[in-house]
Amino acid sequence: MRKNRMMRAASALLVAVLLTTSTISGTFAKYVTTSEAKDEARVAKWGVELQVVGNLFGDTYSKKDANTITVNNDAEATVRSYNTTDAVDGDDVLAPGTKNDDGFTFSINGTPEVSGEIKIDKLEIQNIFLASGTYGVMIPVKAGLVSEANFTEYKAEDNLYYSTDSGVTFKKAEAWVSGAVYYTLEDKAELANNYYPVKFNLAGTTTNYDGTSKATTVDTLKAIADMIAGQISTYSSAYSAGITTYTLDGVKAFTPNTNLATVGLEDEVITWAWAFEGQSDAADTILGMLIAARIDGVGDADNFTVVKLNGDTFKAPVEFTDYCIDTKFELAITVTQVD
């Protein structure tokens, strides 16, 4: 009995120890403090839509409409547009009756979430023109055709000129000059004002240049370039060898979330047209003869010479001062994020 009582007492003591041990273990567990934080981010939006694209000029133009003429060949009759143009050397060309309705497009759009700046890297233009004055084409008279005996007869036509310096200067033939080379003055053109045959047009959401309402002269190409440069910053321009080069004095800075369409260069399209009729046919002819002289290499005493009246004599006009027979439009724009 005594032994059984001792066993029961030992068992009770073991249970008590276990319960005490469990209580102590719970009381002395490690401290734990918990906190949680979460943050997410994305890349700031750029989204600048910048486009400068298009072809203003081409080497071939063909207008297929009712204004056509029939050209008879030996084999068959073909119908050809009156103002079809096809450059023989592959150069881009313009001529009376040609135009480009698709044009040259440039635009700045988007609302970036960062600050930045807009800069014009390059803006150059060149326009076809013929300065005011009197022009013509000197064509040499066949040697021996004009003589002292019949001089009065040829002089009566009132377009007889002569040169004694190998076609450098041409004077009105008022009296017979022995040893002179005689010419007739053809295709005379008299211009009271500078002549710009190609009418450029800028039609966009903010501006419309049509050659009259926005430009003080008919040189709308320069007016368009002035507008583009002025929308970005102050600018200066210099004319040399027929090309006007623009220098931008700064950039167009913008702050985050600026709608770049407000710059004023949104979806702009430059187009042009050289009217077939209603302009100066005589001036157009002079421009065509000037480019012919360049391409064909004519202009010596055996061929025609394009001239301009200077005092009482005719002389060859000065390229880029009296005329320009080339045109160009070049624009480069960069939009950059800044600190």
Buried (B, 14 or more C-beta within 10 A) or exposed (E): EEEEEEEEEEEEEEEEEEEEEEEEEEEEEEEEEEEEEEEEEEEEEBEBBBEBEBEBBBEEBEBEEEEBEEEEEEEEEEEEBEBBBEBEEEEBBBBBBBBBEEBBBBBBBBBBEBBBBBBBEEBBBBBBBBBEBBBBBBBBBEEEEBEEEEBEEBBEEEBBBBBBEEBEBBBBBEEBBEEBBBBBBEBBBEBEEBBBBBBBBBBBEBBEBEBEEBBEEBBBBBBBBBBBBEBBBEBEBEEEEBBBBBEBEEBBEBEEEBEBBEBBBBBBBBBBBBBBEEBBEBBBBBBBBBBBBEEEEBBEEEBBBBBBBBEEBBBBBEBBEBBBBBBBBBBEBEBEEEE
